[in-house]
Amino acid sequence: EAARKAEEEAEAARKAEEEAEAARKAEEEAEAARIAEEEAEAARKAEEEAEATRKAEEEAEAARKAEEEAEAARKAEEEAEAARKAEEEAEAAEEEAEAARKAEEEAEAARKAEEEAEAARKAEEEAEAARKAEEEAEAARKAEEEAEAARKAEEEAEAARQAEEEAEATRKAEEEAEAARKAEEEAEAARKAEEEAEAA
């Protein structure tokens, strides 16, 4: 009977261990699914940021073209005005032509300076975007390391719990074996007493 009980308890312990293993695998699969979902979300955000950057660049390009067209229109108006004045004031034509040339050079210099400032701003925006992407990549790596550490800690805790359960099962088996031995000794003592009584 004691051996049967020990066998039943061993079977129960085996089933519990199988259930714990199944639960651990399910938890690992859920963790993998969560990580995959987080990675998909990060990829979506990066794609949205790239789209926003592209739209901002297109808008900046459109604004630059509009500004160039406005500059061209302004120059055309200035040139027409200069031509009219030159026609009206033939004596000051040479001086006005010189002034127009200087104005045009200054406008060209201003346009170039504006284009350089725009290029510098775009470079700064790209550097900022690169820095943010690098920070996000670093955060993702740290999150992955923390998840790995948590999984290892969980596996170690599971191993410790199983070891504790096995030690408890061993202790119970030893206690049952001790009880069986005592019962056998008591039966032997009773048999000897019965034999002595019979002999008496």
PyMOL commands that place a pseudoatom at each C-alpha (Angstrom):
pseudoatom trace, name=CA, resn=GLU, resi=1, chain=A, elem=C, hetatm=0, pos=[0.000, 0.000, 0.000]
pseudoatom trace, name=CA, resn=ALA, resi=2, chain=A, elem=C, hetatm=0, pos=[2.824, 2.432, 0.894]
pseudoatom trace, name=CA, resn=ALA, resi=3, chain=A, elem=C, hetatm=0, pos=[4.589, 1.616, -2.380]
pseudoatom trace, name=CA, resn=ARG, resi=4, chain=A, elem=C, hetatm=0, pos=[1.344, 2.218, -4.299]
pseudoatom trace, name=CA, resn=LYS, resi=5, chain=A, elem=C, hetatm=0, pos=[0.855, 5.572, -2.572]
pseudoatom trace, name=CA, resn=ALA, resi=6, chain=A, elem=C, hetatm=0, pos=[4.451, 6.542, -3.321]
pseudoatom trace, name=CA, resn=GLU, resi=7, chain=A, elem=C, hetatm=0, pos=[3.905, 5.590, -6.956]
pseudoatom trace, name=CA, resn=GLU, resi=8, chain=A, elem=C, hetatm=0, pos=[0.693, 7.639, -7.085]
pseudoatom trace, name=CA, resn=GLU, resi=9, chain=A, elem=C, hetatm=0, pos=[2.463, 10.606, -5.547]
pseudoatom trace, name=CA, resn=ALA, resi=10, chain=A, elem=C, hetatm=0, pos=[5.315, 10.263, -8.039]
pseudoatom trace, name=CA, resn=GLU, resi=11, chain=A, elem=C, hetatm=0, pos=[2.764, 10.174, -10.880]
pseudoatom trace, name=CA, resn=ALA, resi=12, chain=A, elem=C, hetatm=0, pos=[1.070, 13.279, -9.462]
pseudoatom trace, name=CA, resn=ALA, resi=13, chain=A, elem=C, hetatm=0, pos=[4.444, 15.032, -9.179]
pseudoatom trace, name=CA, resn=ARG, resi=14, chain=A, elem=C, hetatm=0, pos=[5.233, 14.120, -12.798]
pseudoatom trace, name=CA, resn=LYS, resi=15, chain=A, elem=C, hetatm=0, pos=[1.891, 15.496, -13.984]
pseudoatom trace, name=CA, resn=ALA, resi=16, chain=A, elem=C, hetatm=0, pos=[2.414, 18.705, -12.007]
pseudoatom trace, name=CA, resn=GLU, resi=17, chain=A, elem=C, hetatm=0, pos=[5.854, 19.065, -13.565]
pseudoatom trace, name=CA, resn=GLU, resi=18, chain=A, elem=C, hetatm=0, pos=[4.399, 18.557, -17.062]
pseudoatom trace, name=CA, resn=GLU, resi=19, chain=A, elem=C, hetatm=0, pos=[1.702, 21.157, -16.368]
pseudoatom trace, name=CA, resn=ALA, resi=20, chain=A, elem=C, hetatm=0, pos=[4.312, 23.626, -15.081]
pseudoatom trace, name=CA, resn=GLU, resi=21, chain=A, elem=C, hetatm=0, pos=[6.415, 23.020, -18.212]
pseudoatom trace, name=CA, resn=ALA, resi=22, chain=A, elem=C, hetatm=0, pos=[3.365, 23.631, -20.431]
pseudoatom trace, name=CA, resn=ALA, resi=23, chain=A, elem=C, hetatm=0, pos=[2.585, 26.838, -18.515]
pseudoatom trace, name=CA, resn=ARG, resi=24, chain=A, elem=C, hetatm=0, pos=[6.202, 28.026, -18.909]
pseudoatom trace, name=CA, resn=LYS, resi=25, chain=A, elem=C, hetatm=0, pos=[6.124, 27.358, -22.669]
pseudoatom trace, name=CA, resn=ALA, resi=26, chain=A, elem=C, hetatm=0, pos=[2.822, 29.233, -22.994]
pseudoatom trace, name=CA, resn=GLU, resi=27, chain=A, elem=C, hetatm=0, pos=[4.318, 32.173, -21.100]
pseudoatom trace, name=CA, resn=GLU, resi=28, chain=A, elem=C, hetatm=0, pos=[7.396, 32.161, -23.361]
pseudoatom trace, name=CA, resn=GLU, resi=29, chain=A, elem=C, hetatm=0, pos=[5.182, 32.144, -26.470]
pseudoatom trace, name=CA, resn=ALA, resi=30, chain=A, elem=C, hetatm=0, pos=[3.118, 35.046, -25.098]
pseudoatom trace, name=CA, resn=GLU, resi=31, chain=A, elem=C, hetatm=0, pos=[6.326, 36.987, -24.380]
pseudoatom trace, name=CA, resn=ALA, resi=32, chain=A, elem=C, hetatm=0, pos=[7.584, 36.322, -27.929]
pseudoatom trace, name=CA, resn=ALA, resi=33, chain=A, elem=C, hetatm=0, pos=[4.245, 37.519, -29.338]
pseudoatom trace, name=CA, resn=ARG, resi=34, chain=A, elem=C, hetatm=0, pos=[4.427, 40.701, -27.211]
pseudoatom trace, name=CA, resn=ILE, resi=35, chain=A, elem=C, hetatm=0, pos=[7.995, 41.419, -28.386]
pseudoatom trace, name=CA, resn=ALA, resi=36, chain=A, elem=C, hetatm=0, pos=[6.969, 40.894, -32.019]
pseudoatom trace, name=CA, resn=GLU, resi=37, chain=A, elem=C, hetatm=0, pos=[4.042, 43.282, -31.535]
pseudoatom trace, name=CA, resn=GLU, resi=38, chain=A, elem=C, hetatm=0, pos=[6.336, 45.919, -29.986]
pseudoatom trace, name=CA, resn=GLU, resi=39, chain=A, elem=C, hetatm=0, pos=[8.803, 45.564, -32.878]
pseudoatom trace, name=CA, resn=ALA, resi=40, chain=A, elem=C, hetatm=0, pos=[5.964, 45.948, -35.398]
pseudoatom trace, name=CA, resn=GLU, resi=41, chain=A, elem=C, hetatm=0, pos=[4.780, 49.090, -33.562]
pseudoatom trace, name=CA, resn=ALA, resi=42, chain=A, elem=C, hetatm=0, pos=[8.336, 50.519, -33.587]
pseudoatom trace, name=CA, resn=ALA, resi=43, chain=A, elem=C, hetatm=0, pos=[8.625, 49.782, -37.330]
pseudoatom trace, name=CA, resn=ARG, resi=44, chain=A, elem=C, hetatm=0, pos=[5.275, 51.504, -37.946]
pseudoatom trace, name=CA, resn=LYS, resi=45, chain=A, elem=C, hetatm=0, pos=[6.388, 54.577, -36.007]
pseudoatom trace, name=CA, resn=ALA, resi=46, chain=A, elem=C, hetatm=0, pos=[9.684, 54.702, -37.912]
pseudoatom trace, name=CA, resn=GLU, resi=47, chain=A, elem=C, hetatm=0, pos=[7.762, 54.471, -41.195]
pseudoatom trace, name=CA, resn=GLU, resi=48, chain=A, elem=C, hetatm=0, pos=[5.435, 57.293, -40.092]
pseudoatom trace, name=CA, resn=GLU, resi=49, chain=A, elem=C, hetatm=0, pos=[8.431, 59.441, -39.121]
pseudoatom trace, name=CA, resn=ALA, resi=50, chain=A, elem=C, hetatm=0, pos=[10.061, 58.764, -42.487]
pseudoatom trace, name=CA, resn=GLU, resi=51, chain=A, elem=C, hetatm=0, pos=[6.810, 59.730, -44.243]
pseudoatom trace, name=CA, resn=ALA, resi=52, chain=A, elem=C, hetatm=0, pos=[6.586, 62.930, -42.167]
pseudoatom trace, name=CA, resn=THR, resi=53, chain=A, elem=C, hetatm=0, pos=[10.214, 63.761, -43.024]
pseudoatom trace, name=CA, resn=ARG, resi=54, chain=A, elem=C, hetatm=0, pos=[9.540, 63.199, -46.720]
pseudoatom trace, name=CA, resn=LYS, resi=55, chain=A, elem=C, hetatm=0, pos=[6.449, 65.431, -46.630]
pseudoatom trace, name=CA, resn=ALA, resi=56, chain=A, elem=C, hetatm=0, pos=[8.373, 68.151, -44.772]
pseudoatom trace, name=CA, resn=GLU, resi=57, chain=A, elem=C, hetatm=0, pos=[11.130, 67.995, -47.395]
pseudoatom trace, name=CA, resn=GLU, resi=58, chain=A, elem=C, hetatm=0, pos=[8.573, 68.230, -50.206]
pseudoatom trace, name=CA, resn=GLU, resi=59, chain=A, elem=C, hetatm=0, pos=[6.892, 71.211, -48.534]
pseudoatom trace, name=CA, resn=ALA, resi=60, chain=A, elem=C, hetatm=0, pos=[10.258, 72.908, -48.014]
pseudoatom trace, name=CA, resn=GLU, resi=61, chain=A, elem=C, hetatm=0, pos=[11.131, 72.283, -51.682]
pseudoatom trace, name=CA, resn=ALA, resi=62, chain=A, elem=C, hetatm=0, pos=[7.777, 73.735, -52.784]
pseudoatom trace, name=CA, resn=ALA, resi=63, chain=A, elem=C, hetatm=0, pos=[8.317, 76.766, -50.540]
pseudoatom trace, name=CA, resn=ARG, resi=64, chain=A, elem=C, hetatm=0, pos=[11.803, 77.256, -51.979]
pseudoatom trace, name=CA, resn=LYS, resi=65, chain=A, elem=C, hetatm=0, pos=[10.495, 77.098, -55.541]
pseudoatom trace, name=CA, resn=ALA, resi=66, chain=A, elem=C, hetatm=0, pos=[7.698, 79.544, -54.726]
pseudoatom trace, name=CA, resn=GLU, resi=67, chain=A, elem=C, hetatm=0, pos=[10.262, 81.874, -53.167]
pseudoatom trace, name=CA, resn=GLU, resi=68, chain=A, elem=C, hetatm=0, pos=[12.481, 81.606, -56.239]
pseudoatom trace, name=CA, resn=GLU, resi=69, chain=A, elem=C, hetatm=0, pos=[9.517, 82.349, -58.504]
pseudoatom trace, name=CA, resn=ALA, resi=70, chain=A, elem=C, hetatm=0, pos=[8.560, 85.356, -56.359]
pseudoatom trace, name=CA, resn=GLU, resi=71, chain=A, elem=C, hetatm=0, pos=[12.179, 86.515, -56.525]
pseudoatom trace, name=CA, resn=ALA, resi=72, chain=A, elem=C, hetatm=0, pos=[12.153, 86.119, -60.310]
pseudoatom trace, name=CA, resn=ALA, resi=73, chain=A, elem=C, hetatm=0, pos=[8.892, 88.074, -60.541]
pseudoatom trace, name=CA, resn=ARG, resi=74, chain=A, elem=C, hetatm=0, pos=[10.304, 90.803, -58.318]
pseudoatom trace, name=CA, resn=LYS, resi=75, chain=A, elem=C, hetatm=0, pos=[13.434, 90.979, -60.433]
pseudoatom trace, name=CA, resn=ALA, resi=76, chain=A, elem=C, hetatm=0, pos=[11.378, 91.182, -63.608]
pseudoatom trace, name=CA, resn=GLU, resi=77, chain=A, elem=C, hetatm=0, pos=[9.341, 94.020, -62.102]
pseudoatom trace, name=CA, resn=GLU, resi=78, chain=A, elem=C, hetatm=0, pos=[12.490, 95.843, -61.036]
pseudoatom trace, name=CA, resn=GLU, resi=79, chain=A, elem=C, hetatm=0, pos=[14.014, 95.415, -64.466]
pseudoatom trace, name=CA, resn=ALA, resi=80, chain=A, elem=C, hetatm=0, pos=[10.849, 96.718, -66.159]
pseudoatom trace, name=CA, resn=GLU, resi=81, chain=A, elem=C, hetatm=0, pos=[10.845, 99.696, -63.813]
pseudoatom trace, name=CA, resn=ALA, resi=82, chain=A, elem=C, hetatm=0, pos=[14.503, 100.324, -64.526]
pseudoatom trace, name=CA, resn=ALA, resi=83, chain=A, elem=C, hetatm=0, pos=[13.868, 100.090, -68.276]
pseudoatom trace, name=CA, resn=ARG, resi=84, chain=A, elem=C, hetatm=0, pos=[11.019, 102.585, -67.975]
pseudoatom trace, name=CA, resn=LYS, resi=85, chain=A, elem=C, hetatm=0, pos=[13.150, 104.965, -65.975]
pseudoatom trace, name=CA, resn=ALA, resi=86, chain=A, elem=C, hetatm=0, pos=[16.031, 104.477, -68.388]
pseudoatom trace, name=CA, resn=GLU, resi=87, chain=A, elem=C, hetatm=0, pos=[13.734, 105.366, -71.247]
pseudoatom trace, name=CA, resn=GLU, resi=88, chain=A, elem=C, hetatm=0, pos=[12.329, 108.354, -69.407]
pseudoatom trace, name=CA, resn=GLU, resi=89, chain=A, elem=C, hetatm=0, pos=[15.679, 109.533, -68.090]
pseudoatom trace, name=CA, resn=ALA, resi=90, chain=A, elem=C, hetatm=0, pos=[18.199, 108.864, -70.803]
pseudoatom trace, name=CA, resn=GLU, resi=91, chain=A, elem=C, hetatm=0, pos=[20.838, 111.019, -69.082]
pseudoatom trace, name=CA, resn=ALA, resi=92, chain=A, elem=C, hetatm=0, pos=[20.746, 108.867, -65.892]
pseudoatom trace, name=CA, resn=ALA, resi=93, chain=A, elem=C, hetatm=0, pos=[20.606, 105.555, -67.780]
pseudoatom trace, name=CA, resn=GLU, resi=94, chain=A, elem=C, hetatm=0, pos=[24.230, 104.672, -67.094]
pseudoatom trace, name=CA, resn=GLU, resi=95, chain=A, elem=C, hetatm=0, pos=[24.026, 105.369, -63.371]
pseudoatom trace, name=CA, resn=GLU, resi=96, chain=A, elem=C, hetatm=0, pos=[20.738, 103.510, -63.018]
pseudoatom trace, name=CA, resn=ALA, resi=97, chain=A, elem=C, hetatm=0, pos=[22.131, 100.533, -64.961]
pseudoatom trace, name=CA, resn=GLU, resi=98, chain=A, elem=C, hetatm=0, pos=[25.051, 100.378, -62.534]
pseudoatom trace, name=CA, resn=ALA, resi=99, chain=A, elem=C, hetatm=0, pos=[22.697, 100.615, -59.580]
pseudoatom trace, name=CA, resn=ALA, resi=100, chain=A, elem=C, hetatm=0, pos=[20.521, 97.854, -61.078]
pseudoatom trace, name=CA, resn=ARG, resi=101, chain=A, elem=C, hetatm=0, pos=[23.564, 95.616, -61.518]
pseudoatom trace, name=CA, resn=LYS, resi=102, chain=A, elem=C, hetatm=0, pos=[24.586, 96.160, -57.918]
pseudoatom trace, name=CA, resn=ALA, resi=103, chain=A, elem=C, hetatm=0, pos=[21.061, 95.485, -56.717]
pseudoatom trace, name=CA, resn=GLU, resi=104, chain=A, elem=C, hetatm=0, pos=[20.959, 92.290, -58.733]
pseudoatom trace, name=CA, resn=GLU, resi=105, chain=A, elem=C, hetatm=0, pos=[24.252, 91.132, -57.279]
pseudoatom trace, name=CA, resn=GLU, resi=106, chain=A, elem=C, hetatm=0, pos=[23.019, 91.860, -53.781]
pseudoatom trace, name=CA, resn=ALA, resi=107, chain=A, elem=C, hetatm=0, pos=[19.763, 90.003, -54.450]
pseudoatom trace, name=CA, resn=GLU, resi=108, chain=A, elem=C, hetatm=0, pos=[21.729, 87.028, -55.810]
pseudoatom trace, name=CA, resn=ALA, resi=109, chain=A, elem=C, hetatm=0, pos=[23.973, 87.077, -52.759]
pseudoatom trace, name=CA, resn=ALA, resi=110, chain=A, elem=C, hetatm=0, pos=[20.897, 87.222, -50.509]
pseudoatom trace, name=CA, resn=ARG, resi=111, chain=A, elem=C, hetatm=0, pos=[19.298, 84.296, -52.379]
pseudoatom trace, name=CA, resn=LYS, resi=112, chain=A, elem=C, hetatm=0, pos=[22.474, 82.225, -52.059]
pseudoatom trace, name=CA, resn=ALA, resi=113, chain=A, elem=C, hetatm=0, pos=[22.694, 83.009, -48.352]
pseudoatom trace, name=CA, resn=GLU, resi=114, chain=A, elem=C, hetatm=0, pos=[19.054, 81.980, -47.949]
pseudoatom trace, name=CA, resn=GLU, resi=115, chain=A, elem=C, hetatm=0, pos=[19.674, 78.719, -49.821]
pseudoatom trace, name=CA, resn=GLU, resi=116, chain=A, elem=C, hetatm=0, pos=[22.709, 77.995, -47.642]
pseudoatom trace, name=CA, resn=ALA, resi=117, chain=A, elem=C, hetatm=0, pos=[20.673, 78.667, -44.498]
pseudoatom trace, name=CA, resn=GLU, resi=118, chain=A, elem=C, hetatm=0, pos=[17.966, 76.306, -45.802]
pseudoatom trace, name=CA, resn=ALA, resi=119, chain=A, elem=C, hetatm=0, pos=[20.572, 73.607, -46.504]
pseudoatom trace, name=CA, resn=ALA, resi=120, chain=A, elem=C, hetatm=0, pos=[22.031, 74.055, -43.017]
pseudoatom trace, name=CA, resn=ARG, resi=121, chain=A, elem=C, hetatm=0, pos=[18.536, 73.729, -41.477]
pseudoatom trace, name=CA, resn=LYS, resi=122, chain=A, elem=C, hetatm=0, pos=[17.841, 70.548, -43.445]
pseudoatom trace, name=CA, resn=ALA, resi=123, chain=A, elem=C, hetatm=0, pos=[21.195, 69.081, -42.388]
pseudoatom trace, name=CA, resn=GLU, resi=124, chain=A, elem=C, hetatm=0, pos=[20.401, 69.891, -38.753]
pseudoatom trace, name=CA, resn=GLU, resi=125, chain=A, elem=C, hetatm=0, pos=[16.951, 68.260, -39.074]
pseudoatom trace, name=CA, resn=GLU, resi=126, chain=A, elem=C, hetatm=0, pos=[18.493, 65.148, -40.616]
pseudoatom trace, name=CA, resn=ALA, resi=127, chain=A, elem=C, hetatm=0, pos=[21.088, 64.950, -37.848]
pseudoatom trace, name=CA, resn=GLU, resi=128, chain=A, elem=C, hetatm=0, pos=[18.307, 65.289, -35.251]
pseudoatom trace, name=CA, resn=ALA, resi=129, chain=A, elem=C, hetatm=0, pos=[16.292, 62.537, -36.945]
pseudoatom trace, name=CA, resn=ALA, resi=130, chain=A, elem=C, hetatm=0, pos=[19.384, 60.292, -37.024]
pseudoatom trace, name=CA, resn=ARG, resi=131, chain=A, elem=C, hetatm=0, pos=[19.984, 60.944, -33.323]
pseudoatom trace, name=CA, resn=LYS, resi=132, chain=A, elem=C, hetatm=0, pos=[16.389, 60.094, -32.461]
pseudoatom trace, name=CA, resn=ALA, resi=133, chain=A, elem=C, hetatm=0, pos=[16.576, 56.907, -34.529]
pseudoatom trace, name=CA, resn=GLU, resi=134, chain=A, elem=C, hetatm=0, pos=[19.767, 55.940, -32.719]
pseudoatom trace, name=CA, resn=GLU, resi=135, chain=A, elem=C, hetatm=0, pos=[18.144, 56.610, -29.334]
pseudoatom trace, name=CA, resn=GLU, resi=136, chain=A, elem=C, hetatm=0, pos=[15.125, 54.513, -30.308]
pseudoatom trace, name=CA, resn=ALA, resi=137, chain=A, elem=C, hetatm=0, pos=[17.392, 51.672, -31.442]
pseudoatom trace, name=CA, resn=GLU, resi=138, chain=A, elem=C, hetatm=0, pos=[19.283, 51.866, -28.135]
pseudoatom trace, name=CA, resn=ALA, resi=139, chain=A, elem=C, hetatm=0, pos=[16.005, 51.826, -26.183]
pseudoatom trace, name=CA, resn=ALA, resi=140, chain=A, elem=C, hetatm=0, pos=[14.813, 48.806, -28.182]
pseudoatom trace, name=CA, resn=ARG, resi=141, chain=A, elem=C, hetatm=0, pos=[18.100, 46.993, -27.456]
pseudoatom trace, name=CA, resn=LYS, resi=142, chain=A, elem=C, hetatm=0, pos=[17.836, 47.725, -23.740]
pseudoatom trace, name=CA, resn=ALA, resi=143, chain=A, elem=C, hetatm=0, pos=[14.212, 46.568, -23.680]
pseudoatom trace, name=CA, resn=GLU, resi=144, chain=A, elem=C, hetatm=0, pos=[15.249, 43.335, -25.397]
pseudoatom trace, name=CA, resn=GLU, resi=145, chain=A, elem=C, hetatm=0, pos=[18.055, 42.803, -22.877]
pseudoatom trace, name=CA, resn=GLU, resi=146, chain=A, elem=C, hetatm=0, pos=[15.672, 43.442, -19.977]
pseudoatom trace, name=CA, resn=ALA, resi=147, chain=A, elem=C, hetatm=0, pos=[13.127, 41.006, -21.434]
pseudoatom trace, name=CA, resn=GLU, resi=148, chain=A, elem=C, hetatm=0, pos=[15.879, 38.373, -21.815]
pseudoatom trace, name=CA, resn=ALA, resi=149, chain=A, elem=C, hetatm=0, pos=[16.993, 38.920, -18.213]
pseudoatom trace, name=CA, resn=ALA, resi=150, chain=A, elem=C, hetatm=0, pos=[13.383, 38.626, -16.995]
pseudoatom trace, name=CA, resn=ARG, resi=151, chain=A, elem=C, hetatm=0, pos=[12.953, 35.385, -18.941]
pseudoatom trace, name=CA, resn=LYS, resi=152, chain=A, elem=C, hetatm=0, pos=[16.153, 33.916, -17.469]
pseudoatom trace, name=CA, resn=ALA, resi=153, chain=A, elem=C, hetatm=0, pos=[15.089, 34.945, -13.968]
pseudoatom trace, name=CA, resn=GLU, resi=154, chain=A, elem=C, hetatm=0, pos=[11.716, 33.291, -14.531]
pseudoatom trace, name=CA, resn=GLU, resi=155, chain=A, elem=C, hetatm=0, pos=[13.393, 30.101, -15.766]
pseudoatom trace, name=CA, resn=GLU, resi=156, chain=A, elem=C, hetatm=0, pos=[15.704, 30.078, -12.729]
pseudoatom trace, name=CA, resn=ALA, resi=157, chain=A, elem=C, hetatm=0, pos=[12.747, 30.582, -10.390]
pseudoatom trace, name=CA, resn=GLU, resi=158, chain=A, elem=C, hetatm=0, pos=[10.921, 27.714, -12.117]
pseudoatom trace, name=CA, resn=ALA, resi=159, chain=A, elem=C, hetatm=0, pos=[13.978, 25.455, -11.736]
pseudoatom trace, name=CA, resn=ALA, resi=160, chain=A, elem=C, hetatm=0, pos=[14.252, 26.372, -8.034]
pseudoatom trace, name=CA, resn=ARG, resi=161, chain=A, elem=C, hetatm=0, pos=[10.559, 25.621, -7.511]
pseudoatom trace, name=CA, resn=GLN, resi=162, chain=A, elem=C, hetatm=0, pos=[10.857, 22.237, -9.228]
pseudoatom trace, name=CA, resn=ALA, resi=163, chain=A, elem=C, hetatm=0, pos=[13.934, 21.397, -7.132]
pseudoatom trace, name=CA, resn=GLU, resi=164, chain=A, elem=C, hetatm=0, pos=[12.009, 22.333, -3.982]
pseudoatom trace, name=CA, resn=GLU, resi=165, chain=A, elem=C, hetatm=0, pos=[9.080, 20.151, -5.064]
pseudoatom trace, name=CA, resn=GLU, resi=166, chain=A, elem=C, hetatm=0, pos=[11.403, 17.228, -5.759]
pseudoatom trace, name=CA, resn=ALA, resi=167, chain=A, elem=C, hetatm=0, pos=[13.080, 17.655, -2.364]
pseudoatom trace, name=CA, resn=GLU, resi=168, chain=A, elem=C, hetatm=0, pos=[9.627, 17.707, -0.693]
pseudoatom trace, name=CA, resn=ALA, resi=169, chain=A, elem=C, hetatm=0, pos=[8.616, 14.541, -2.559]
pseudoatom trace, name=CA, resn=THR, resi=170, chain=A, elem=C, hetatm=0, pos=[11.876, 12.841, -1.491]
pseudoatom trace, name=CA, resn=ARG, resi=171, chain=A, elem=C, hetatm=0, pos=[11.284, 13.846, 2.134]
pseudoatom trace, name=CA, resn=LYS, resi=172, chain=A, elem=C, hetatm=0, pos=[7.739, 12.479, 2.076]
pseudoatom trace, name=CA, resn=ALA, resi=173, chain=A, elem=C, hetatm=0, pos=[8.946, 9.219, 0.533]
pseudoatom trace, name=CA, resn=GLU, resi=174, chain=A, elem=C, hetatm=0, pos=[11.598, 8.905, 3.259]
pseudoatom trace, name=CA, resn=GLU, resi=175, chain=A, elem=C, hetatm=0, pos=[8.993, 9.570, 5.961]
pseudoatom trace, name=CA, resn=GLU, resi=176, chain=A, elem=C, hetatm=0, pos=[6.698, 6.932, 4.475]
pseudoatom trace, name=CA, resn=ALA, resi=177, chain=A, elem=C, hetatm=0, pos=[9.583, 4.443, 4.287]
pseudoatom trace, name=CA, resn=GLU, resi=178, chain=A, elem=C, hetatm=0, pos=[10.413, 5.175, 7.950]
pseudoatom trace, name=CA, resn=ALA, resi=179, chain=A, elem=C, hetatm=0, pos=[6.772, 4.663, 8.945]
pseudoatom trace, name=CA, resn=ALA, resi=180, chain=A, elem=C, hetatm=0, pos=[6.677, 1.368, 7.044]
pseudoatom trace, name=CA, resn=ARG, resi=181, chain=A, elem=C, hetatm=0, pos=[9.865, 0.241, 8.783]
pseudoatom trace, name=CA, resn=LYS, resi=182, chain=A, elem=C, hetatm=0, pos=[8.434, 1.080, 12.225]
pseudoatom trace, name=CA, resn=ALA, resi=183, chain=A, elem=C, hetatm=0, pos=[5.218, -0.743, 11.391]
pseudoatom trace, name=CA, resn=GLU, resi=184, chain=A, elem=C, hetatm=0, pos=[7.224, -3.785, 10.346]
pseudoatom trace, name=CA, resn=GLU, resi=185, chain=A, elem=C, hetatm=0, pos=[9.239, -3.651, 13.591]
pseudoatom trace, name=CA, resn=GLU, resi=186, chain=A, elem=C, hetatm=0, pos=[6.039, -3.389, 15.628]
pseudoatom trace, name=CA, resn=ALA, resi=187, chain=A, elem=C, hetatm=0, pos=[4.568, -6.353, 13.741]
pseudoatom trace, name=CA, resn=GLU, resi=188, chain=A, elem=C, hetatm=0, pos=[7.744, -8.329, 14.423]
pseudoatom trace, name=CA, resn=ALA, resi=189, chain=A, elem=C, hetatm=0, pos=[7.581, -7.425, 18.121]
pseudoatom trace, name=CA, resn=ALA, resi=190, chain=A, elem=C, hetatm=0, pos=[3.924, -8.458, 18.244]
pseudoatom trace, name=CA, resn=ARG, resi=191, chain=A, elem=C, hetatm=0, pos=[4.770, -11.773, 16.582]
pseudoatom trace, name=CA, resn=LYS, resi=192, chain=A, elem=C, hetatm=0, pos=[7.565, -12.448, 19.088]
pseudoatom trace, name=CA, resn=ALA, resi=193, chain=A, elem=C, hetatm=0, pos=[5.257, -11.590, 21.976]
pseudoatom trace, name=CA, resn=GLU, resi=194, chain=A, elem=C, hetatm=0, pos=[2.654, -13.964, 20.546]
pseudoatom trace, name=CA, resn=GLU, resi=195, chain=A, elem=C, hetatm=0, pos=[5.280, -16.721, 20.226]
pseudoatom trace, name=CA, resn=GLU, resi=196, chain=A, elem=C, hetatm=0, pos=[6.419, -16.141, 23.810]
pseudoatom trace, name=CA, resn=ALA, resi=197, chain=A, elem=C, hetatm=0, pos=[2.837, -16.270, 25.001]
pseudoatom trace, name=CA, resn=GLU, resi=198, chain=A, elem=C, hetatm=0, pos=[2.336, -19.493, 23.041]
pseudoatom trace, name=CA, resn=ALA, resi=199, chain=A, elem=C, hetatm=0, pos=[5.508, -20.967, 24.563]
pseudoatom trace, name=CA, resn=ALA, resi=200, chain=A, elem=C, hetatm=0, pos=[4.388, -19.940, 28.059]
for i in range(1, 200): cmd.bond("trace and resi %d" % i, "trace and resi %d" % (i + 1))
show_as sticks, trace
zoom trace
